[in-house]
Amino acid sequence: MNAQEILLGGGGLLAVVMTLLQVAPIQVKPWSALARAIGRAINSEVLNDLKTVKKDLADHIRMDDERNADEHRARILRFNNELLRDIPHTKEEFIDVLSDIDFYEHYCDEHKDYKNNRAIHAIANICRVYDDRLREHDFLKSSSNERDAEEAPEN
């Protein structure tokens, strides 16, 4: 059976019906569905590659976020270590590490599978020492505060 026989033997009727369905207000779109199916068949390799790229990108973003959280945790642990060695800190340094703690705790809350057991006690100690320093008003003076005190006239 050739194309002429198909068109004369009812194939033309099929094409007319599909065209009418395409235009009909019911929104049955056989031509669009056929074109979509052909497009998927032609682009299947590209679509599979795209899925792989999306997965790789998601993995990369997850690893980057974990690395960022690890860096915040390292700063927290380092600061706590300095407190344990009685190295004094300014109020600004405490505020910086409290910002690291806020980021780190938010990340841990959002990512329940991320292991946090290494910083819990360090965070508690930093917060305790910060509260003590606030109550006692005995933060290390920053160099700009010391300069201001030296330049102020004595009474």
Helices and strands as residue ranges (DSSP letters): H 3-6, I 7-11, H 12-23, H 30-42, H 44-84, H 91-110, H 120-136, H 143-151
